[in-house]
């Protein structure tokens, strides 16, 4: 009999179960139904959540766009984030000799040569030819407004720089340092030969009649104020601004100006970047753009306080 039921596959008939077994079966059924209801309820809840979140996401994407975008804009979700770099002309030619970058980590290229001439007859200091002419024009323009500009220091040959550096090392050795320590200390005061911007011919240390000391006090003179306003017109940029010393590796030097040409100066000034940043942002990727490690800033090799 039992074997027949099994082979036929017919469901067991409840009538054959004892009342206790029937109650147990009913209880199991109720339990199963309850469980199914809970699972179903959870599924519905999950579905509602997905729909709500989906709608919210769509609304968020739609925000900030015209309200009547009936066609979903696929570009909205994948739009690139705003670029942090300011929009600056990319027409700057980084192979232009006037754009040369020299700093603590990047020395003059091998075989570097430059043509120079006197930029300030009163001091006899020289700059690269075009820079010298431009300085003279700037000096004359400032004079017309009653502002004196003095070219305190300009082009320095690598040999001259070597002399300055060696003198500084000697000084440090006399304070009791060994030669290696002395050289390290000297680097914080005088640039290593070939690593001073003055070796390029494009750097000008500019002072004024009433203030002939190369220190941060120059920033309080009318000459500095005039330069901030007009130097770019003559192709000069402030090279070592106070807020960029971690990037340039050089302390604030309000007297140190760098000739790059008027069109380049305008682009750099508009960018708000220092020369290292400008190179790193817009310079050719093919060229190495060493940026000094941030941290200790040193002097750029201007002999300290070389007053008249
Ligand atoms: Zn300088």
Boltz pocket constraint, residues with backbone or C-beta under 6 A from the ligand:
constraints:
  - pocket:
      binder: B
      contacts: [[A, 198], [A, 203], [A, 204], [A, 205], [A, 255], [A, 256], [A, 257], [A, 300], [A, 302]]
      max_distance: 6.0
